[in-house]
Amino acid sequence: MVVLGYGGGGAITAIEAADAGADVVILEKNPADRHICNTNVSGGIFICPTDVEKAFQYIKACVGDTVDDTLCRIWATQTSTNKEYLKRLAESVGEPSDMMRLGGAEFPDLPGADGISSWVLKSGLGAKLFEVLDKCVKAHKNIRVAYSSPGKRLVQDESRAILGVVAERDAKEITIRARRATILASGGFEFNDQVKLNAFYGNPRYFYGTDSNTGDGLLMAIAAGADLWHMNWSSQHYGFYYKNFPVGMILGGIAKPSYLVVDQYGKRYFNESYNGHSAYAYFIFFDPLKGVYPRIPSYLVFDEQVRTMGAPLSPNTGPGGDVIGAKTAKYGYYWSTDQSKEIENGWVLKADTIEELALLIRARQGPNEFVDYTSSIQMEPTVLAKSVATFNANARQHEDPEFGRRVLAPLEKGPFYATEVWPCGPNTQGGPKFDSHGRVLDVCGNPIPRLYKAGELGSIYGQRYPSGGGNLAEILAFGRIAGQNAAKELA
Ligand SMILES: Cc1cc2nc3c(=O)[nH]c(=O)nc-3n(C[C@H](O)[C@H](O)[C@H](O)COP(=O)(O)OP(=O)(O)OC[C@H]3O[C@@H](n4cnc5c(N)ncnc54)[C@H](O)[C@@H]3O)c2cc1C
């Protein structure tokens, strides 16, 4: 069996298939000594619902109309065994298996929300989770991981069955035959600009996971005749991106509430305190008459109290210890705890008054060395000043009649600051549609013979991402299903 991609999805399908008797080759694009995948830079959080029926109601409400009840029910049943499954894996390789609860549903008002809980290994985040999976993989004699071996295309016969994968190794093409099945687990298309432009309503959107996820498996699935789903949906908050840094950066919780977000005119348009996994949806409004996305980018405007809150605006910083430390370490950047480095390098704009800040923003409205967009919109100092004055007046009354933000404080203490915020997040969800066996489906709803998928490539999630831990929950749950079923294909 061939598995394309060594992330969480690839690891779990490989483990399950190997346990069922298959010989497995995992092809991984990255070299062994620089193997960064989304799983090993993630928070390691996964959903394990406490109530199957409630979980079914909740996931059905989250994913919208694209996913049928059968798959929603399997999601509910299977994810409810995630803790037990991960515990078993960890203990099998002598790793600690204690877990702690981290939270619940992202949309508490949806039906069944109180049946959702998210968990993480007490011993560490995504790096630890992947270490456990990696140890399990390496403990199997019938799994071989081939690093520096990017898959290039699928081999398909006249009956459309997938026979294996053509990969590149040492600058030569090699063909690996899959006697049972091929599993696409190569992650999303976070770093494929062409696919993003075509698939997304609302561009540009940026990501902060591994830049080796360039949609390779997606393109192979399309070439093999796969149907697609959830291409427009992603897991994205609002966060930072600067043209002179290669990946997006997460925006951490802002410890002081004297900040707001405005569009390119300088107007507020949403409750900024929601920066969950679907927050990007507020940004993707398109003005057809002007031909622009006036909220991409938007601007985070804050005062001296926020600047001096004692924490970096982007917590992908500080030696070790954070969710994407491994990623930023790769690029060698750490955000300063008083934002001073970012003011100095021009990422964060600084002015004595809000009107002056608006003029600085206007001068930055791209394209230039920091941002790569063109827009006919110019920020007006009077518009931004009015937005801030209204926000301040409401904040003094502890109310936000327009958008319902609960915690807000006036921007009173200058200097004032601003920086671009974009739809920015961990991962895409779109890709090949799959069935209850984990098989990739064609546009007529029939399985493409011997082709399976796992992980965020063609995720079940559309519309609303259920809560922190959704993607890893899916890997643990559907990865098992895909691996077990793929192993049953005739050898
Ligand atoms: C910073 C961050 C934090 C996150 N936190 C969480 C969290 O706490 N909980 C949660 O549920 N989700 C989280 N996510 C999302 C989650 O981590 C991912 O959706 C999930 O790990 C994806 O797993 P995967 O196996 O599909 O892909 P990955 O883990 O990304 O693995 C894909 C692998 O395929 C390889 N590959 C790509 N192309 C090829 C090719 N042509 N040939 C061979 N190999 C290829 C890649 O190099 C990579 O190693 C987070 C993501 C990020 C970036």
The ligand as an ORCA input file, in Angstrom:
! r2SCAN-3c Opt
* xyz 0 1
  C      -0.037     25.973     13.677
  C      -1.145     24.989     13.533
  C      -1.873     24.629     14.658
  C      -2.910     23.697     14.526
  N      -3.532     23.255     15.662
  C      -4.484     22.306     15.552
  C      -5.057     21.724     16.707
  O      -4.654     21.990     17.833
  N      -6.056     20.821     16.529
  C      -6.509     20.447     15.289
  O      -7.426     19.639     15.193
  N      -5.941     20.950     14.180
  C      -4.930     21.838     14.289
  N      -4.326     22.310     13.164
  C      -4.706     21.707     11.887
  C      -4.147     20.292     11.824
  O      -2.869     20.269     12.405
  C      -4.047     19.805     10.393
  O      -5.254     19.975      9.706
  C      -3.678     18.335     10.364
  O      -2.558     18.086     11.181
  C      -3.398     17.907      8.951
  O      -2.892     16.599      8.948
  P      -2.564     15.921      7.555
  O      -1.978     14.603      7.849
  O      -3.742     15.983      6.676
  O      -1.510     16.917      6.931
  P       0.029     17.255      7.435
  O       0.161     16.896      8.858
  O       0.278     18.606      7.006
  O       0.825     16.208      6.580
  C       0.880     16.297      5.188
  C       2.240     15.773      4.752
  O       2.207     15.547      3.346
  C       3.460     15.943      2.810
  N       3.321     16.158      1.369
  C       2.781     17.204      0.714
  N       2.833     17.004     -0.603
  C       3.424     15.793     -0.795
  C       3.777     15.021     -1.939
  N       3.560     15.449     -3.193
  N       4.376     13.818     -1.751
  C       4.649     13.345     -0.505
  N       4.350     14.057      0.610
  C       3.734     15.251      0.461
  C       3.804     17.184      3.602
  O       5.173     17.483      3.513
  C       3.364     16.779      5.004
  O       4.406     16.136      5.690
  C      -3.250     23.192     13.264
  C      -2.498     23.547     12.136
  C      -1.451     24.437     12.274
  C      -0.644     24.779     11.057
*
